[in-house]
Amino acid sequence: MMSFSIANSILQWSAILLNLLLTIALLRQFNQLSDSIAEFSGMESGLETGSRAPDFEAETLTGETLTLADYMGKVVSFIFVSTHCDACIDKFPALNAFADKAKQAGVEVVLVNTDDDKGTIAGLVQKHGVSLPVLVAPIESNPFARNYRAEAVPSYCLLNPDSYIESAGLLGPKWEKQITQAWTTV
């Protein structure tokens, strides 16, 4: 009877110790996640409103090279995307539909693929019926996205006809509101 009681106590203490270790591990994970969320929410994404847009050079899917000068005199919203970003790909149909409305208001919406693979983005654009123009500016070799401070995708940068930043940031619910406001004031 005594050995059963000792075994039971050892088993209980083992369970308590295991529970304590798991709780500590969970708390560490939670703290790391909290730090990541705080870092993400404080992350500066996009250029400051009113600043001059940096020049860039990027290729279209057909190999034509375009620069900031090609967009001078136009209101344009660059949407930075990656073929590895499910959220980006999920937004293609909505962007396509919104781009039609934007175009009617004189705003050009341009996808900027930050990956090196033209074939993958071309295939995704075709698969999803995207009619937006696409620029390819691989983040490893082209400073376009870095210079526009598009640290996360999907993100955007809206330029006025004089190539100054109207708004910039992560592509979320407020983007459509900001771009709609911008085309009514430009």
C-alpha positions as CSV (number, residue, x, y, z in Angstrom):
1,M,0.0,0.0,0.0
2,M,2.9,2.3,0.9
3,S,4.6,1.8,-2.5
4,F,1.4,2.6,-4.3
5,S,1.1,5.9,-2.4
6,I,4.8,6.8,-3.2
7,A,4.3,6.0,-6.9
8,N,1.1,8.0,-7.0
9,S,2.9,11.0,-5.4
10,I,5.7,10.8,-7.9
11,L,3.2,10.6,-10.7
12,Q,1.4,13.6,-9.4
13,W,4.6,15.7,-9.0
14,S,5.7,14.7,-12.5
15,A,2.4,15.8,-13.9
16,I,2.7,19.1,-12.0
17,L,6.3,19.6,-13.2
18,L,5.3,18.8,-16.8
19,N,2.4,21.2,-16.6
20,L,4.7,24.0,-15.2
21,L,7.2,23.5,-18.0
22,L,4.5,23.6,-20.7
23,T,3.0,26.8,-19.1
24,I,6.5,28.4,-19.2
25,A,6.9,27.4,-22.8
26,L,3.5,28.8,-23.7
27,L,4.2,32.1,-21.9
28,R,7.5,32.4,-23.8
29,Q,5.7,31.8,-27.1
30,F,3.0,34.3,-26.2
31,N,5.6,37.0,-25.3
32,Q,7.5,36.4,-28.6
33,L,4.2,36.7,-30.5
34,S,3.3,39.9,-28.5
35,D,6.7,41.4,-29.4
36,S,6.2,40.5,-33.1
37,I,2.7,42.0,-33.1
38,A,4.0,45.2,-31.5
39,E,6.9,45.4,-33.9
40,F,4.5,44.8,-36.9
41,S,2.0,47.4,-35.8
42,G,4.7,49.9,-35.2
43,M,6.4,49.1,-38.5
44,E,6.7,52.0,-40.8
45,S,5.3,51.0,-44.1
46,G,5.3,53.4,-47.0
47,L,6.7,56.8,-47.6
48,E,5.6,59.8,-45.8
49,T,2.6,61.7,-47.2
50,G,3.8,64.8,-49.1
51,S,7.2,63.5,-49.8
52,R,8.6,63.2,-53.4
53,A,8.4,59.7,-54.9
54,P,11.8,58.2,-55.6
55,D,12.6,57.3,-59.1
56,F,12.6,53.7,-60.1
57,E,13.1,51.4,-63.0
58,A,11.1,48.2,-63.5
59,E,10.1,45.9,-66.3
60,T,6.7,45.0,-67.5
61,L,5.8,41.4,-68.2
62,T,6.6,42.1,-71.9
63,G,10.1,43.3,-71.0
64,E,9.5,47.0,-71.5
65,T,11.4,49.2,-68.9
66,L,9.4,51.9,-67.2
67,T,10.4,54.6,-64.7
68,L,8.7,57.2,-62.5
69,A,8.7,59.6,-65.5
70,D,6.3,57.3,-67.4
71,Y,3.7,58.0,-64.7
72,M,4.3,61.8,-64.4
73,G,1.0,63.7,-64.8
74,K,-1.0,60.7,-63.7
75,V,-2.5,59.6,-60.4
76,V,-1.1,56.2,-59.8
77,S,-1.3,53.6,-57.0
78,F,1.5,51.0,-57.0
79,I,0.4,47.8,-55.2
80,F,3.4,45.8,-54.1
81,V,2.7,42.1,-54.1
82,S,4.6,38.7,-54.0
83,T,3.6,35.5,-55.6
84,H,4.4,33.8,-52.3
85,C,1.8,35.9,-50.5
86,D,-1.6,34.3,-50.3
87,A,-3.2,37.5,-49.1
88,C,-1.9,39.3,-52.2
89,I,-3.3,36.6,-54.5
90,D,-6.6,36.6,-52.7
91,K,-6.9,40.4,-53.4
92,F,-6.4,40.1,-57.2
93,P,-10.1,39.8,-58.0
94,A,-11.0,42.8,-55.8
95,L,-8.1,44.8,-57.1
96,N,-9.1,44.1,-60.6
97,A,-12.7,45.2,-60.0
98,F,-11.6,48.3,-58.1
99,A,-9.1,49.2,-60.8
100,D,-11.9,49.6,-63.3
101,K,-13.6,52.1,-61.0
102,A,-10.3,53.8,-60.3
103,K,-9.5,54.0,-64.1
104,Q,-12.8,55.8,-64.7
105,A,-11.8,58.3,-62.1
106,G,-8.4,58.8,-63.7
107,V,-6.3,56.7,-61.3
108,E,-4.1,54.0,-62.6
109,V,-3.6,50.9,-60.4
110,V,-0.3,49.0,-61.1
111,L,0.8,45.8,-59.5
112,V,4.5,45.7,-58.6
113,N,5.7,42.1,-58.2
114,T,8.7,41.9,-55.8
115,D,9.7,38.4,-56.9
116,D,12.2,37.4,-59.5
117,D,10.0,35.0,-61.4
118,K,8.1,36.7,-64.3
119,G,6.6,33.4,-65.3
120,T,4.9,32.8,-61.9
121,I,3.3,36.3,-61.8
122,A,2.3,36.1,-65.4
123,G,0.6,32.8,-64.7
124,L,-1.2,34.1,-61.7
125,V,-2.4,37.2,-63.5
126,Q,-3.7,35.0,-66.3
127,K,-5.3,32.5,-63.9
128,H,-7.1,35.2,-62.0
129,G,-8.1,37.3,-65.0
130,V,-6.1,40.3,-63.7
131,S,-6.2,43.2,-66.3
132,L,-3.9,45.5,-64.2
133,P,-0.5,46.4,-65.6
134,V,2.3,44.5,-63.8
135,L,5.8,45.7,-63.1
136,V,8.5,43.2,-62.0
137,A,11.0,44.6,-59.5
138,P,12.7,41.7,-57.7
139,I,13.4,42.9,-54.2
140,E,16.9,41.2,-54.2
141,S,18.1,43.1,-57.2
142,N,15.8,46.1,-57.7
143,P,15.5,48.8,-55.0
144,F,12.0,49.9,-56.1
145,A,10.1,48.3,-53.1
146,R,12.8,49.2,-50.6
147,N,12.9,52.8,-51.8
148,Y,9.1,53.0,-51.5
149,R,9.4,51.4,-48.0
150,A,7.1,48.6,-49.0
151,E,8.4,46.3,-46.2
152,A,5.4,44.1,-46.2
153,V,3.1,42.8,-48.9
154,P,0.5,43.6,-50.0
155,S,1.2,47.3,-49.6
156,Y,0.5,50.4,-51.7
157,C,1.8,53.8,-52.5
158,L,-0.5,56.4,-54.1
159,L,1.1,59.2,-56.1
160,N,-0.5,62.5,-57.3
161,P,0.2,63.8,-60.8
162,D,3.3,65.6,-59.7
163,S,4.8,62.3,-58.3
164,Y,4.3,63.2,-54.6
165,I,3.0,60.7,-52.1
166,E,-0.7,61.1,-51.3
167,S,-0.9,58.0,-49.0
168,A,1.0,54.8,-48.4
169,G,0.8,51.8,-46.2
170,L,-0.4,48.2,-45.9
171,L,-3.1,47.3,-48.3
172,G,-6.1,46.9,-46.1
173,P,-9.6,48.2,-45.7
174,K,-8.5,51.8,-45.4
175,W,-6.7,51.7,-48.8
176,E,-9.9,51.8,-50.9
177,K,-11.2,54.7,-48.8
178,Q,-7.9,56.6,-49.1
179,I,-7.6,56.1,-52.8
180,T,-11.2,57.1,-53.3
181,Q,-10.7,60.3,-51.3
182,A,-7.5,61.0,-53.2
183,W,-9.1,60.8,-56.7
184,T,-11.9,63.2,-55.6
185,T,-9.3,65.8,-54.4
186,V,-6.8,65.4,-57.3
